Amino acid sequence: MTQTSSSSTPANPAAAQGSHMWVLTLDLPGRTMTTQYGTWTPPAGTTRYDAFLAIRGDLVARHPEMANANTIFFSLEPNRL
């Protein structure tokens, strides 16, 4: 995952965000659950499944205890209204 931060306000705030917004909830039954979210611009040709694996992989890299967790919820949508 690539996250962008800026100390100044860009002319178009959405331009500082990824092209897609995601939400992922993982659960280790009876132990712990986590919901994470963010934005991401996937490389050209990325499938929804590729995006899921990349996002889940990044979350597990930051929270190794979730490596065997069940996916409860995953959403990936264009980051626009």
N, C-alpha and C positions, 0 to 999 in steps of 0.2 A: 504494500500500500504506500502511496505517496501522499503526504499531507503538505499543504502549502500554508505558510503563515506570513503575515505582512505586518509591519509596524505602522504603515499608513493605510488609510482607507482608499481602496481602488475606485476608479470611476464607476465600474460595474462590479459590485461585490460578488455576484455569482461567478464572475470570471476567475476569482481566486479559489473557487471550489471545483470539485471534480464534475464531470458531465453526468454522473449517476450518483444517486443517494441509496445507501444500503442499510439494512437492519438485520442483525443476526442474533438469535437466542440459542444458547447451548445449555444443556441440562445434564447434570450427573445426579440421577434420581436419589433422593434421600440425603444428598450431600451439599450440592451447590448449583446455582444457575446464574448465568450471566447474559445480559443483553448489551450488545455493542452496536454502534452506528457510526456512519461517516459518509464521506463522499470519495469518489474515485473516478478517474478517467481510464478506462481499460484500453489496452493496445488494440489497434485495428485487427479485426478478425476474431476477437475474443468472443466465445460463446457464453451464454448464461452459466453453463456448467463450469467453464474455465474460471469465470468470475467468482462463483461460489467457492471453488477449491482455493483460489488465491486469497479471498477474504477470510475463509475459515482457517487456512494455513497461517495467515498473518496473526489472527486472533490466538491460535494455539501457540505460536512462537512467543507471544507476549504472556500467555497464560498456559504453560505446559500441562498443568493439572487438568485442562479441558480436552486433552488429546483424544480421549475415548468417550467424550460426551455425545449425547444425542442431540441432533438438530431439531429444535422445536419450531423455529420460525426463521424464514429467510425471505427477504424482499430486496429486489434490485430494480429501481425505476429511474427513468430519466430525471435529472435534477432541474426540473422546470415546472412552472404552474401553467 
